[in-house]
Amino acid sequence: MTRGNQRETDRLKAQKKAAAAKTKPKESASTLAKRKEADAEILRAKQKKKEEEKAASSGGGK
């Protein structure tokens, strides 16, 4: 049983995917740490805002 040209097209597709993965620039450790810290700060701000909204809604109902 033959698969026609499917094997060839799959091989080409895999080569393109591998080439794309090689060209991606990798983040340095310092850049990664800065990005993680910025993301954490955004999440802390969201948490604080949500807690304030919850406190305001529960405190205003009395």
C-alpha positions in Angstrom: 0.0 0.0 0.0 1.3 3.4 -1.0 0.5 6.7 0.5 1.1 8.7 -2.7 2.9 12.0 -2.1 1.6 12.3 1.5 4.9 11.2 3.0 6.7 13.9 0.9 4.3 16.6 1.9 4.5 15.7 5.5 8.3 15.8 5.3 8.3 19.2 3.8 5.8 20.4 6.4 8.1 19.1 9.2 11.1 20.9 7.7 9.2 24.2 7.5 8.1 23.8 11.1 11.7 23.0 12.3 13.1 26.0 10.4 10.5 28.3 11.9 11.4 27.0 15.4 15.1 27.7 14.8 14.6 31.3 13.7 12.7 32.3 16.9 14.8 34.5 19.1 15.2 33.2 22.6 14.6 35.4 25.6 17.6 36.1 27.8 17.3 35.4 31.5 17.1 39.1 32.4 14.4 39.8 29.8 12.4 36.8 31.0 12.7 37.9 34.6 11.5 41.5 33.7 8.5 40.1 31.8 7.5 37.8 34.7 7.8 40.7 37.2 5.6 42.9 34.9 3.0 40.2 34.5 3.0 39.6 38.3 2.5 43.3 38.9 -0.5 43.4 36.5 -2.1 40.4 38.3 -1.5 42.1 41.7 -3.2 45.2 40.5 -6.2 43.2 39.2 -6.5 41.3 42.5 -6.4 44.6 44.5 -9.1 46.1 42.3 -11.3 43.0 42.6 -10.9 43.0 46.4 -11.8 46.7 46.6 -14.9 46.1 44.5 -15.9 43.2 46.7 -15.4 45.2 49.8 -17.4 48.1 48.4 -20.3 45.9 47.3 -20.5 44.1 50.6 -20.1 47.2 52.7 -22.6 49.3 50.8 -25.5 46.7 51.3 -25.8 47.3 55.0 
